[in-house]
């Protein structure tokens, strides 16, 4: 069964937000990639992404996308097609990002998909 695994926030200052979540909520840093810091509470990850790291950097700060850990991509792609999503989870660049694929829901919300688990 797919499970919600991470939330991503756009921010002007990932370092400042990381310090806040580490200090206040005792989250642990589990990784970094260019323009992003990844934190975890041991169950769910929080990705703090600098706004300048996305194509539409004029987008407001706040929730950017969320991600699901899935067991088998083919089955999810088939369900996406049946739900009318024509671009069923194209691959993502392998540059340190956790997600292997991304899709949009009917409202345009971005959803990351990964067959491997996120580091927590």
N, C-alpha and C positions, 0 to 999 in steps of 0.2 A: 504494500500500500504506500503511495507517495506520502511524504511528510514534509511539512513546512520546516525549512532548515535555516534560512537566513533572511534578514531585512537589510536593505542598503539605504543609507542616508546620504544625500548630497550636502556638502558643507563647504564653506569658504576656508575652514581651518581644521583639517582632520586631526592634527596634533592636539589642539585644544579640546576637541570633543573626545578624543581617545583618553586624555588625562581625566576628563570629567567622568566617563563611564568606568574607568579603572578605579578611580577614587571613591565615587559615590556607590557604584553597584558591584565593585570588586570583580569586574570582568578582567580577563586575561588576554593579552595580545597573543594571537596565534599566527600572525603572518602579515606581510606587506607585499605590495606590488607597486609599480609606479603610479603615484597619485591616490593610493588607497591604504588604509590600515584596517586589519581584520581583528575583531575582538570576539570573545566567546564567554558564555556563562557555563559552559560544559554541555549544553544541550542545543542552544540556538546561537548562531553567529550574527554579529552586527558589523556590516561593512561600512566604513566611513570613507566616502569618495569625494575627492576635491572636485568642485564644479568644473574646473578647467580641464578635467580628465575625460569629459564627455563631449560628444559632438555638439549638443545644444546647451552650451554653458550658460545661456541666459535663463535657463529653467530655474525656478525658485528652489531654495534649499528645502529639505524635507525628504519624505519617503521617495525613493527613486525606483526601486524594484524589490521583489522578493523572490526567494528560490525554493524549489522542491528537490529533495533527494528522491530519485525514482529507481525502481529495480530494473526496468528494461525499456529502453528508448523506443523501440519499434512499436510496442503496445501503446505507449503514450501518444506517439505520432499518429497511430491509427485512430485513437479516440479524438485527437485534435481534428483530424480530417472529417470525422463523422460529426463533429460539433461545428463544422463550417470554417475552420481555420485552415486556409489554403497553404500558407507558408509554415508548415508544421515543423518548427524547431530547427532552423538552420544551425550549423556548427558555429561556435565562438572561437576566436583566436586562442591559441595555447601559449599565453604569455604571462602566466602566473595567476590568471583568473581561475576561480574554483569551478565555475559553471562551464559545461561543455556545449550547451545549446541555450538559445533564448527564443521565446515566443511571446506574442501579445494576446491577452484575453480579449473578449468582444468589446470591452470599453477602452482598449489600448494600453492597459497596464502591462508593464514588462515583467515576465516571469522567467527566471533562470532555471534550467534543468541540469541535473548531474547524476550520472549513474554511480560515480564514486562519492564517498561521503566527504563532507567538509571537515577540516581539521578543527577539533574542539578541545 
